[in-house]
Each structure stands twice: as C-alpha cells, then as structure tokens.
Amino acid sequence: MKEPVPEVSGIKFPNLRNPNETLRWFWEEADFKILLPAIPMAIFVILNWQTSEWIAILGSFIATSIAFYLNKQNGVIRMLTVMGFAIVTISAVVGMLMNNAKAYVSESITTDLMHVIIFTTSIVMRKPLVGLIAREALPLVRNSLPVMHRIFVSLTFTFIAINLLTAIIRILLLQTVSATTYVLINTPSSFIISGLYLATSGFLIVRSAKKEHALI
C-alpha cells in the first residue's frame, strides 16, 4: 500500500534552473548542523602535527563530544549521530590505551561498514534511510514525498555502494600510510565525495518533490 502523502498546499520549491535561487533555498531550508561531526578530524590533524598522538586523539574526541552536544537532532539523524559518537568513543579509548593513532582514525572505516549494514536493513524494512533523513533535514520534502518513493530507494542503494567502496579503499590506505597522512587524504576526499552525493541527492529529491507536487 502506498504511503499517503501529507497536505502539500502552500509549498514553495526553488527553480532548479536558477543556481542562485536553488542554493539560497537549500541554505534556508536545510539543517547544516548534521555537518558538525566533520570538524574533529581537522583538529586531529593539527594536534597530531604539533603534539603527540595521545593529545591529538584526546583533542579530537573532545571536539567530537562538543559537536555531538550541539547537534540536537531528533529521530533518525539523532540515532545515526549517537551511533557515530559511540564508534568514535570506543576508537578514542582504544587509540589512547594503545597510544596508536591508527586505531582511532580507523573509526571512519567502522562507520562506513555500520552505514552499509544499517542502510541495507532500512531497505529490507521498507524504510530507506535516505528518505527518513531527507524528510527530517528538509521539512518541505516531508510534505511531498512518501518515504518509499523510488528516489529515496535509489539514493539509499547508492549510499550503500559508496560506503562499501570507501571502506575498502580506506582499509588499503590505512595499511600503507601514517595516521596523519591518512587523515590528510581521507578528510578532503570525504568532503568531496559527501558534497557531491549531497548536492546530487538534494537536486534529485527536490526535483522529484516538485514533480509529485505538480501532480496533486
């Protein structure tokens, strides 16, 4: 049975052919606090460059804790944030006990594999997480697209494939370079990959929402 779509009257979507209008709409509508967890890795690189691995891990963990506190989300986004924080916490403890930065930065690999499992499970349960996240981060989308809309299913499968691929690449990379070099390569590449995925997903989701809205 198709999930009913809530009332959509009064919804205003951007003209996707106008880049300025589209960017302004996303800036006003999206909740960018979900990007806070990306800050701690930059702190890790700076501290690991200037101090010891132990201090770098501790400093990065403190930054992660602050980002976690500031990211007062609910629902699925909150659940993923809590799980990510748990992984970082365990990795930080192991890294400090072993005085091994690689044990700490490997949390990105663990997170990738966690995403593969959770997002795959969401497809099986007919609740694709990209749909749930999009409907939380972009409230107007919630009033236009059902969670099982084909765009959400396709983007969830895409996210699973990306995380599986990046996990494999990160494992190989971490075996061949230092922890600092790994972070210097991994962090900007993660921003690029995530940025392209988010931008493409946002465009496709809004386009689908506009189409559904036009049909009602």
N, C-alpha and C positions, 0 to 999 in steps of 0.2 A: 504494500500500500504506500502510495506516495505521501511523503510528509507534507502536511498543509503549510502553505506559505502565509506568514502573518500579513496584516494590513500594510500596504506599501504606499498609500497615498501621501503626497507631500514630500516624497524622497527626491532629492536633487543630486544627480550624478554629474561628474565633470565631462567636458567634451574631450575625449581621449585623443583627438587630433590636435589639440592645443596643449603642448607640453607644459607651459606655464600654469595653465588652469588645472591640469592634472596634478602637477607637483604641489600646487597650493591646496588642492582638495585633500591629498594624502597627508600633507603636513597638518591640516586642521582636524582631520578625522582619525588618523592612526595614533595609536598609543606607543610612543617610541621608548617607553621605559623597559620594554622587553629587550632592548639592546644593551642595558646596563651590564649584564654579565660579561660583555666583551672587554671591559676596562681592565680587570685584574691581570690579564696576560701582558698588557703593556707595562704595568707596574712590575711584574716579574722580570721582564727583560731588563728594565732599568736597574733594579736592585741586584739582579744576578751579575750585571756588568760591573757594578760599583762595589758590591759587597760579597757575602758568601751565599751559597746555595740555600742554607738554612734560613737566613734572613729573607732571601728572595721568596722562598715558599711561604714563610710566615706573613710577609707583607702582602703578597698576592692573595693569600687566604683572608686576611683582614679586609682587603678591598672587596673580595667576593662576598663576605659577610655583610658589608655595608650595602653593596648592590642588591643583595637578597632582601635586606630590610627595606630599602627604598622601593623595591619592585612590589608594591602592594596590589597584586593582581588576585583575581578570584578564578574559580573554575579550572579549565584545562591548562591555561597559561601558568597559573599558580602551581598546579600539580607538577608540570614539567620543570618549573623553577626549583621546587622543593627537591625533586629527584636529582636535578643537576647539582644543587648545593650539597646534597648528600654524597654524591660522587666526588666532588671537589674536596669535601671534608675528609673523606677516607683517604683520598690520594695525598692530601697535605700531611695527614698524620703518618702515613707510610713513608712519604718522602722525607719528613723530618727525622723519623726514627732511624731510617736507613742513611740519612744525610745524602740522599740521591735525588737530584732534580728530575731525572728522567721518570722516576716513579710518580712524581707529581704531575708533570706535563702530559703523562700518558692518559690523564683524565679525559682528554679530548677524544681519544680512541674509545675509551669506555662509554663516553657519551654518544658517540656515533653508533656503537653497537646497541646501546639502550634505545636509541631512536628507531633503529631498524626493527627491533622487537616490538616496541610499543605501537609504532605506526602500522606495522603489519597486522598486529592484533586488532587495531581500530578498524581496518578494512574488513577483517573477518567478522567483527561485531557490527558491521554496517554503520559505523560512526567515524568516518575518516577524519583524522585529527586536523588536517589542514582546514577542513570545513568548520570544525569546532573553534579552532584558533582564529580563523578569519572572521567568524561571526562574533567573537569576543573583541578582537582588535579593531574591527570596522563595524560598529553597530548598525550602520545603514545596510550593510550586506546581509545582516541577520534578518532584516525585514524583506529580503528579496529572494534569497536562495535557500532551499532546503539543504540540510546537512549532507544528504546523499546525492546532491547534484553531481553530474558527471565531471564537472570541472574540479570539484573537490577530490573526487576519487582519483582522477588522473594526476593531479598535483601531489597527492599523498604517495602514489606509486613512484612518482618522480623523486620525491624527497627520500624515500626508502633507498632507491638506486644510488642517489648522490651520497648518502651516508655510508652505504656499503662500500662504495668505491673509495671514498675519502678515508675510511677506516683502514682499508688495505694499504693505501698509499702512505698513510701516517705510520703504520706499523713498520713498513720498509724504510721510511725516512728516519724514524727514531733509532733504528738499528745501525744507521750509518753516520749520524752526525751527533753533535753535543746537544744538550738540552736547550741552551741558549740559541744555537743555530736553528734547532727545530722550531722554537717559538717564533724566531725571526722570519722563517719561511712559512710556518703554519698560520700565524695570525693574519698577515696581509692576504694570503691566498684564501683563508676562510672568509675574510671580509668581502673579497671579490666574488667568491662563489655564492655566499649568502646574499650579497647585494644583488647579483644578477638573478638569483632564484626569487628573492622577494619582489624585485621590480617586475619581473616577468609574471609572477603569480598574481601580484596586485593588479596588473594590467588586465590579465585574463579573467580574474574574478570580477572586477568592476565591469568589464565588457559583457560578461555573462549575466551579471545582475541587471545591467541596462536592457539587455535583450528580454530577460524574464519580465522586467517591469513594463516593457513596451507591450507585452502580450496580455497583460492583465487589464 
